[in-house]
């Protein structure tokens, strides 16, 4: 009988004798910033028009006395990670802020010398208990979800990785082999990984560029005729204008999942507009990904969608590269929604459900053939899931949480260091470009895309390249 993720994490954690490279956390602090979107982004049946970004600063010192300060940030995506129609937006946001305070203190109380992977392995079990504390203290009508806990903790974990890399004066992705990590992957995953180390699955040098997926929200205008409230801020306001502006060759399409005719028509309409725009550019090859945000009532809906789309817009169907999490995120409660038939046509990737190895293994048993890696689930967990996805020969992509600034650097870092990643969604430039200010000067090829690709060639700097003083 295999252990579930929570049961596995709850097992006693004993560190072996520390390595000379290990570091101890000396300081953890955080702040938040609020931004309004330039245009609302509709997904999962709801429109989002604002974001609160969590910024985390961390300082560590190695056993040899080397000190390093790290920085990371992540949107507190409460609409996505804590979907609760019966709980107001400010309340779920407040829950995440309260949890952030508890996580910060928990990290301060951790006094062992350790590699960030080991520190996260030791600390993460407590985060779920802290989330339960928040639920009780705020008298929430439902528990803070596990996914929400991971999102809240993600910037803390990444800041620790960044600080560790900066203490050693090296890129963090080069510090995950046996010279720096005490345990092989079986310690973090399962016995199938015995004798294997994370650096086997992670590229020390980033891929020089990653194809960018441009997002089209469920309410985004496709043409000028559909614009009802012009923004007039100098950026494109329609899909037909974004395509030549950013050289778009990959489009992520947000669908409703509860209106089959609308979903099919939406993809067909997007394909028509895209084809016209690409013809003007003399571009003949592009791809789509489809995201139902787990709103399909059952797998039959997805099968019907695939069949109808293939019949109505075969050119659009041919360009679909993969489909994200079509049905409910609680896989164990919806075992009948197996994806074997749907995945024969296109890869179906697990997204909202991917909170650990047990979820990935269950998804494989249910016919899912790919994984969506996300920095918002933690740097440590993302790298471990990347290793598992490669081990089990699953399709790999990296997805966004409308990540601006340092948060996008984290996502781009994962996408460029994990072999076989097909693309990276990057939509903050569409919806909240104000949160990219400063970062767009440091990494213009990531924040101002003009050829359809993110320039990730410079993500080989010290740490995770997220510290503000780079």
PyMOL commands that set and color helices and strands:
alter all, ss='L'
color gray80, all
select helices_A, chain A and resi 5-10+78-81+89-108+116-137+146-168+172-174+185-187+191-193+198-200+224-226+239-246+260-281+299-312+314-318+332-334+340-345+357-365+375-377+379-391+405-417+428-431+433-436+439-442+444-447
alter helices_A, ss='H'
color red, helices_A
select strands_A, chain A and resi 23-43+46-62+67-75+209-216+250-254+287-291+320-324+347-350+370-373+395-398+424-425+453-455
alter strands_A, ss='S'
color yellow, strands_A
deselect
rebuild
show_as cartoon
